[in-house]
Amino acid sequence: MSARPLRLGVNIDHVATVRNARGGFYPDPCRAAHEAIMAGADGITAHLREDRRHIRDEDVERLKRQILTPLNFEIAATDEMVQIARRIRPHAACLVPEKREERTTEGGLDLVGGRERLAAVIPHLAEAGIRISLFVEPEAAAMEAAAGLGADIVELHTGAYAEAALADDRERVARELARLYRAASHGASLGLEIHAGHGLTEENVGDVAAIPEVVELNIGHALIGAAIFVGLPDAVRAMRAAMDRGRARIGAA
Ligand code: PXP
């Protein structure tokens, strides 16, 4: 049986981080989105944070106007963000936890403590025709809670796996991969579409690409970092090739 296609969503937040370091208009995240798509990205992800530290409201408006490829709009489950999403109408809204003091999204959503809030906002997004994705820890309980909340998609947080890979801790890598495999299989059995992301690099992406139920990876920091040296189109092509090598392992074993 051939593996299902694996999509690459390119997160362009850090193009905006570099732009904002000096104010002004360049480098332009929308240009990055166009270049990523031309090089083979299947989707664009942008996270509008409460503090607007990278992507700004006008970036999201321009992205929605200028690109035809699916836009995955990452937001916290706040009234302000839900209103913006309902106006922009992205292909999908990926709900993420957000803390002001964090450098990046450090963990998945709290589906117990945050359940009420999520249950309140999800219908407003769904009603606007927006697909609902929840960024979650790769745990069975999270899969069940996400399905119970009516999510279409779960994005599995790969941060712990990426950290283990970076530390070259083989045992921990194997443990984290096993968690990802189990969660992906359980989530898919509940009817959820399975995505994954966070901390993925050309070196560590292959093992995640080899998880059969995963159909989309969202990758930002490593791609924008590589783009400094090789340019964004080549960085996207190299990531795509690494994903394809991992994916090819399905059915080959
Ligand atoms: N997916 C989600 C939900 C995220 O919050 C992030 C980080 O913004 C990513 C994927 C991409 O992570 P990275 O920049 O480490 O590739």
Residues whose N, C-alpha, C, O or C-beta is under 5 A from the ligand:
A	BS01	PXP	N11 T105 F135 G197 H198 G199 L200 N218 I219 G220 H221 A222
